[in-house]
Amino acid sequence: MTIFLLTNQKNNEPLINGLSDHDTQVLVLHNLKIINQETPFASKRLINSDTIAQFKVNLSYESWSDTFTEEDVDTSFKNFLNAYLRIFYHCFPYKKVHINYNEKAWLMIGIKTSCQRKKDLYISYKTTSNPNFRHYYKSYTKILTEVIKAAKKKKHYNKLFSRSKNKVKTMWNLVRSENNKQGN
């Protein structure tokens, strides 16, 4: 893995990330023009209990006489569809939402501190031959992994499930997010 940094210094050095036995190479580049990319947005329909209630009311007030009086089935369907979609688009407008792909709600300050401590221990681990310290580092890593798993499960996922109205949909969204897949 290569990381590109923009600074006034010129160097190429390894960066110990503590995730595996492979170190990251840092390459510093100078005088680059970076194009500021806009934050990704998506359009989603605003659907909630209030808009659904308004939709039902508008449907009940609609006069469907042109739909039922028409002799031609195709024209009757077109009249129905036009009226239905007009009400649908009015009651459920598009809303611009920010897409955040790297949201990690389970990542708390204690876990960040422990990860930094693990990185510091890894630097010492690479240079020492003390078996007690090596055992300590491995046990620390194992405990940190379990803490991260528990944080993901208990803090984030349970909160999402408890707030969800549709448990199955929430579960599949979590499966997709863990597999880094977006969309349907």
C-alpha positions in Angstrom: 0.0 0.0 0.0 1.3 3.4 -0.9 0.3 6.7 0.7 0.8 10.0 -1.0 1.4 13.1 1.1 1.9 16.7 0.1 4.6 18.5 2.0 7.6 20.6 1.4 10.0 17.8 2.3 11.2 15.2 -0.2 11.4 11.7 1.2 10.3 8.1 1.0 10.0 6.2 4.2 8.1 3.2 5.6 5.1 3.8 7.8 4.3 1.1 10.4 0.6 0.6 10.4 0.4 -2.2 12.9 -2.2 -4.1 11.0 0.0 -6.8 9.6 3.7 -7.6 9.0 3.7 -5.5 5.9 4.7 -1.8 6.3 3.3 1.0 4.2 5.5 3.1 2.0 5.0 6.8 2.2 5.8 8.8 -0.9 5.8 12.6 -0.6 4.9 14.5 -3.8 5.5 18.2 -4.4 3.7 21.0 -6.4 0.6 19.0 -7.2 -2.7 20.7 -8.0 -5.5 18.9 -6.4 -9.0 19.3 -7.7 -11.5 19.7 -4.9 -14.2 17.1 -5.5 -17.7 17.8 -4.3 -19.1 15.7 -1.5 -21.3 13.0 -3.1 -25.0 13.5 -2.8 -28.0 11.3 -3.7 -31.6 12.0 -4.1 -34.1 10.1 -2.0 -37.8 10.5 -1.7 -39.1 11.8 1.6 -41.4 9.0 2.9 -42.6 9.0 6.4 -45.9 8.6 8.3 -46.9 12.2 7.6 -46.3 12.1 3.9 -48.1 8.8 3.6 -51.1 10.2 5.5 -51.1 13.2 3.1 -50.8 10.9 0.1 -53.9 8.9 1.3 -55.9 12.1 1.8 -55.0 13.4 -1.6 -55.9 10.1 -3.2 -59.3 10.2 -1.5 -60.0 13.7 -2.7 -59.1 12.9 -6.3 -61.9 12.8 -8.8 -61.5 9.5 -10.7 -64.4 10.2 -13.1 -62.2 10.6 -16.2 -60.7 7.2 -15.4 -64.0 5.3 -15.0 -66.0 7.1 -17.8 -63.4 6.4 -20.5 -64.3 3.6 -22.9 -60.8 2.9 -24.1 -58.8 0.8 -21.6 -55.4 2.3 -22.5 -56.7 5.9 -22.2 -58.4 5.0 -18.9 -55.1 3.6 -17.5 -53.1 6.6 -18.7 -55.6 8.9 -16.9 -55.3 6.9 -13.8 -51.5 6.7 -13.9 -51.2 10.5 -14.5 -53.5 11.3 -11.6 -51.7 8.8 -9.3 -48.2 10.0 -10.2 -49.1 13.6 -9.9 -50.2 13.0 -6.3 -47.3 10.7 -5.6 -44.7 13.2 -6.8 -46.4 16.0 -4.9 -46.6 14.1 -1.6 -43.2 12.3 -1.8 -40.7 14.9 -3.0 -37.0 14.2 -3.6 -34.6 15.2 -0.8 -30.9 15.7 -1.3 -28.9 13.5 1.1 -25.2 13.3 1.8 -23.6 9.9 1.1 -21.0 9.0 3.7 -19.4 5.6 2.8 -16.8 5.6 5.7 -19.2 6.1 8.6 -18.0 4.0 11.5 -20.3 4.7 14.4 -18.8 2.0 16.5 -15.3 3.6 16.4 -15.2 5.3 19.8 -12.3 7.3 21.4 -11.3 4.4 23.6 -10.8 2.1 20.6 -8.9 4.8 18.8 -6.6 5.2 21.8 -6.1 1.4 22.0 -5.3 1.2 18.3 -2.6 3.9 18.7 -1.2 2.0 21.7 -1.1 -1.2 19.6 0.8 0.7 16.9 3.3 1.9 19.5 3.6 -1.7 20.9 4.2 -3.0 17.4 7.2 -0.8 16.9 8.7 -2.3 20.0 7.6 -5.8 19.1 9.5 -5.7 15.8 12.8 -4.8 17.6 12.6 -6.9 20.7 13.3 -10.6 21.3 11.8 -10.7 24.8 9.3 -13.5 24.8 7.2 -11.9 27.6 6.8 -8.7 25.7 5.9 -10.6 22.5 3.3 -12.6 24.4 1.9 -9.3 25.9 1.7 -7.7 22.4 -0.2 -10.7 21.0 -2.6 -10.9 23.9 -3.2 -7.1 23.6 -3.9 -7.5 19.9 -6.3 -10.3 20.5 -8.2 -8.4 23.2 -8.4 -5.3 21.0 -9.9 -7.4 18.2 -12.5 -8.8 20.6 -13.3 -5.3 21.8 -13.8 -4.0 18.3 -16.1 -6.9 17.4 -18.1 -6.3 20.6 -18.3 -2.6 19.9 -19.5 -3.2 16.3 -22.1 -5.7 17.5 -23.4 -4.1 20.7 -23.0 -0.4 20.3 -23.8 0.1 16.7 -25.8 -2.8 15.3 -28.1 -3.2 18.4 -28.9 0.5 18.3 -29.8 0.3 14.6 -32.0 -2.8 15.2 -33.7 -1.3 18.2 -34.6 1.9 16.2 -35.6 0.1 13.1 -39.2 -0.4 12.0 -38.2 -2.9 9.3 -35.8 -5.4 10.9 -35.2 -7.5 7.8 -34.3 -4.4 5.7 -32.0 -3.1 8.4 -30.2 -6.5 8.6 -29.6 -6.6 4.8 -28.4 -3.0 4.8 -25.8 -4.0 7.5 -24.8 -7.1 5.5 -24.2 -4.8 2.4 -22.3 -2.3 4.4 -20.0 -4.9 5.9 -19.4 -6.2 2.4 -18.7 -2.6 1.1 -21.6 -2.8 -1.4 -23.9 0.1 -2.0 -27.3 0.2 -3.7 -29.8 -2.6 -4.1 
